[in-house]
């Protein structure tokens, strides 16, 4: 499987051949308790909270295969993946470097709770390597592959190299790019994180997270997760594994539609700004094109008519749901200032460019021309 293309890996990576009792689809092991062979170490017991049941081991193998990583761990949510990974590498008195434009939940966790754990956090501009500085107590650096919600792409290769030079653990949230478009382990990132709720599952019906990367770091994260208890339910894990099999097909379609929609919106007078790394006008397009095989299904726009026009656009559209989250087969639209980044102060949001007129669009797998026709109608009404 090592040399197979991503479409094949998504279907067959991590599969058991033959499966239990000859099953082609790996079954759900709902049991919480398993017989214990003599001499089994505690963290090797087959137990759901210890992330070691047959269902969990199967899912972990699929996740690792997709990211081209040594190991993987599924968690109960994307935030569980973020917090577990950080707790596994940071101790009291440690310093963390983190990208300055983040998913709102990650930002709120760090700004509201890092001090409780004795962590010192410095926000950095991922586009400016010359401004990054490690201290003697710096232990890790965290960035996003495509930053939420402005779709900025940092100097990711330089982030991984900076971490190696300074002996830091490098972490990256790869939710927006997905392993279809970018596999951070291949350029040297130690831990790759996902809200598997989004693209990996792809059907807006479970909450899950994933940590993949170097085996030693993932094992430390698993021990941390075992203690914190953020394990994934077996049935949710089954649905996630099923969703992974169509990931490449879904993301390929979403890449194509998002690119076409971004080009269309960039030419409309009602739109002041389009944020999509696939556009040649995007400030990070050149290095994003070197890193990624596709630019994802997410874009954001600012309306020329301000917040009122943003609200009117959302109300006038018929295909996208007015809802937060992203990455599903259905298109979604939302104002980050009111949803994903509502926990930030207005001043902090606006300093990053997350204004009240910013609209984020998660492109689904509807036909591209139908989406463009819907936006054409909606824009003509505002």
N, C-alpha and C positions, 0 to 999 in steps of 0.2 A: 504493500500500500504506500510505501514511502515516496514513490515516484508517480503515483496516480494524481490526476487532476482533482480539483476541489469537489466537483460534482460527484465523483466516484468515492472520494473519502467521506463525504457527507452521508452517503448511503451505507457504505461498508466499513468505515473506520470504527474500530472497537467492537465490531460484531463477533459473536461466538459462532464458530462453524465447526461442527453442527451446533445449533442451539440446544438448550435443555429439552430433552425428549424430542429432538428433531425440529423444534419450533423455529420458523424463519423470523418471526417477531419475538424479541426477548420478552419474557413474561414479567408481570409485576410480582415481586416477592413482598407481600404485605406483612409478613411475620416480623415482629420486633425482637424475638428471642430465638437463638440458635444454639445447638449443642456446642459445648466448648471442649476442644481437644486438650488433653493434658499439656501443661506447660505454656499455654497461650498467653502472651503478654496482654496487658489490659487494653491498650489502644488497638490491638489486633483482634479483639473479640468481635464477632459478627453481631452488630447492634446498631440500630438506626442512628441513635445520637452520636455514635462513634464513626459514622460515615464509612461503614465497612461491610454492609450487606451485599449480597449478590447484585441487587438492583443498582446500588450506588456504585459498586466497582465497575459495572458495565457502563453506566453513564459517564463516569470519570474517564474511562478509556476512550469513549467517543469524543468527549470534549478535548482531551489531550491530542487526539489524532487530528482534529480540525485545526487547532492552533499550531500544530507541529511542535508541541511541547513535550517535556519528559513526563509530566504528571498533571493531574487536574483534581479539583474538588468542587462539588456542587454545594450551594448554600441555599438558605431559605428565601433570600431576596438579593437584589443587586447591592443594596446597602449593607447586607450581611457580608457580602464578598468584600466590599470596601473596608468596613470596620474590622473584620477578621484579619484581612491582610495587613492592615496598619498595626493592629495590636500584636501581630506575630513578628513584626520587625522593629517596633519602637518600644522603648522602656522609659521610665521616668528620667527626665533630664536630657532626652534625645531631641535632636533638631530635625525637622522635616522641611524640605523644599517642595512647593506645590504650585502647579500652574494657576494663574490668576483668573481664568475663566473656566468655571466648573459647573457640573450638574448642581442644582440648588441644594439637594440633600447632602452631597459631599461637602459643599461649602458650609452649610449650617452645622454639620457634625464637627468640622474642624474649628470653626469660629466659636461655637458654643460649648464644645466639650474637650477640645485638645488640652486646654489648661487644666482641666480636672484630672487628667492623666499625667500632668507634668511634661507635656510635649511643647516644644517651642516651634512655631510654624512661621515660615516666611513665604509669602506669595511672590512668584517670579513671572516674568514675561517669557513664555516658551519660545517666542520668536527671536529673543535676544540673548544668545549664549554668552556674549561678552559681559553680561550683567550678573551671571550666576556665580555664586561663591559658596563653597563648602566651609564649615567650621570644624573644629576638632570633634564636636559632638554631633555633627550631621550624620544621619544614618540612612536616609532614604530620600528619593525624589519621586513625585507622583504627577503625572500629566494625563491628558486625554488625547486619543488619536485624532478625533475631530471634536473640537470643544463645543459644548452645549451652552447656549443656543446660537452662537454666531458663526459656527462652522469654521473656526480658525484651525489651522494645522500648524503645530509647533515644529521646531527643528528637532524632529524625533530621533534621527540618527545621532545628532549631537547630544541629545539627552542621554542616550544609552552610553555613548562614549564618555561623557562627563561623569556618569555614575561609575563606570569601570575605573577611570583614572583616580577617582577619589574614594574608592572602596565603598560605594553606596549601593543599597538595593534599589533597583529601578522598577517602578510600578507604572502601569498604563491602563487606563480604562478604554477598552477597545469596543465598547458597545455600539457606537455609531458606525464605525468602519466595518466591523465584523471580520472574521477570518477569511471571508471570501475576497475582500478588498485589501486586507493588510494583515500580516502575521508578525506581530512585534518581536516574538521570540527569535525570529530569523535575523533581526538586526541587533540582538543582544539584550533585550529587556528580560529582567528576571521573573517578574510576575505580571500576568496579563489578566485583567479583570473584566467581567461583563455583568450587566443586568440582563440575565437570560430571559427575563420577562419580555424583553423587546424582540430583537431580530432572531436570536437563537431559537426561541420557541415559535414566534411569528404569528400567533393566532389569538393574542389578547385574552387568554383564558387561564394563565397561571402566573404566579410570582416566583421567581427563582434567580439565583446568581451563580457565577462561576469564577473560580480562580485557577489559572493554569500557569505553567512555567517550569522552572528548574525544580527537580525532585526534592532537593533539600529544603527549598523555600516552601513548596506546597505541603510537604510533610509537617513543617513547623506550623503552617496555617491550619492544617487539619487538626493538630493537637489543640491549637487555640480554639477552633470551632467546636471541638469535642467538649471543651470546658464551658464555652459560652452557650452551647446548645442550639445553634442556628442551623440544624440539619434540614434537608429537604424531604418532604413527604414522598413515599414511594410512587403514589399515583401521579403526583406532579412531575416526578422524575421520568416516569413513563411517557407522559405527554411531551416533556422537553426532548427526550430522545427521539420521539416520533417527529417533532418539529424540525430537529436538526437534519433529518434526511432530505427535506426540501429546501434547506437554507440557500444553497447555491442558486437554485432556480428562482426562488423568491427575490433574493438580493440582486440577481442579474436583471430581472424585470424592473425592480425598484430603481436601480442605477440608471437604466435607460429612460424611464419615465421622469425621474427627478431632473435629469440633465435637460430633457426636452422642455419640461415645465419651467426650469430656471431660465433657459434661453428665451422662452416666450414672455415670462414676466419681466425680464430685464429690458424688453423692448416696449413695455406698456407705460404710458405717461402717468398712470395712477400709482405706479410703483417708484418710490424714491431710491431704493437700494435692494439688491438681491445678494444674499450671503450663501454661496455654494462653491466649494473648492474646485468644481469642474469647470467653472467659468474662467476664461482667460483673464477677465478683469479682477478676479479674486486676488487679494494680496499674497496668498500662499499657494497660488496655483502651480507655480514652477516646481517647488520642492514637493508638493503633494503629488504631482504627476510622476515624480521619480519614485515615490514611496508606494503609491497605491495602484492597484490594477483597476479600480473603479472608485467613484467618488461618493457613493452612498445614496440613500433615499431620503435624506434630510436636507431641508433648506429653510432659510428664514428670510423674511422681507420686511421692509419698512414702507408704510403707505405715505404717499405725498400729502394726503389729507389728514394725517395725524391719527390719534387714538380713535376718534369718531369713525374715520374711514376704516380702520382696522376692525372695529366691532361690526361695522356694516358689511364688510367683506365676509366675515365669518358667518353672519346671519344669512347672507344671500347665497352662499354656496349650498349645493344640494348633495354632492357626493361625499366630501369629507365630513366626518363627525366632529363636532365641537367638543373635543375631549383631550385631556393630557395623555401622557405616555406616547409610545411610538413603536415602529418596527413591525406592526401587524399587517395582515393582508389587506385591511381596509385603511384608506387614507384618513388621517386625523389632522386637525388644525387647532391651534391654541395660541393665546398670548402668554408667553413665559412670565411676564411681570405679574400675572394674576394666578399662575399655576406653578410651574416647576421652580420658579425663582421668587415666589411670593415671600419666602422667609427672609430674603435679603432686604436691607433698607433701600429706600428709593435712591439715596445718594450712592450706595455701593453698586446698585444695578446700573444706574446711569453712567457711573464712572467707567463701566465695562462696555457700555453701548447697549445694554438691555433696557430699552426705552419702552414706554407704554404703548407705542405704536408698532412695536416689533411683533410680527406674527410668525410662528414656527409651523412648518408643514411637514408631516410625515407621509411620504408618498407610499401608497399601497400597491396592489397588483391589478387595479382596474386598468382598462385600456387607456393608453396615453392620450389619444385624441378625445376620449370622453372627459378626461380630467381637464384638458385644455379648453374644451367647449364649456365646461362648467365654470371655469375661472373667467372665460370671456364674458359669459352672461352675468356673472356676479360683479365683475369690475364695471360693466356698463351701467350697473344700478347704483353705484356709490357716488 
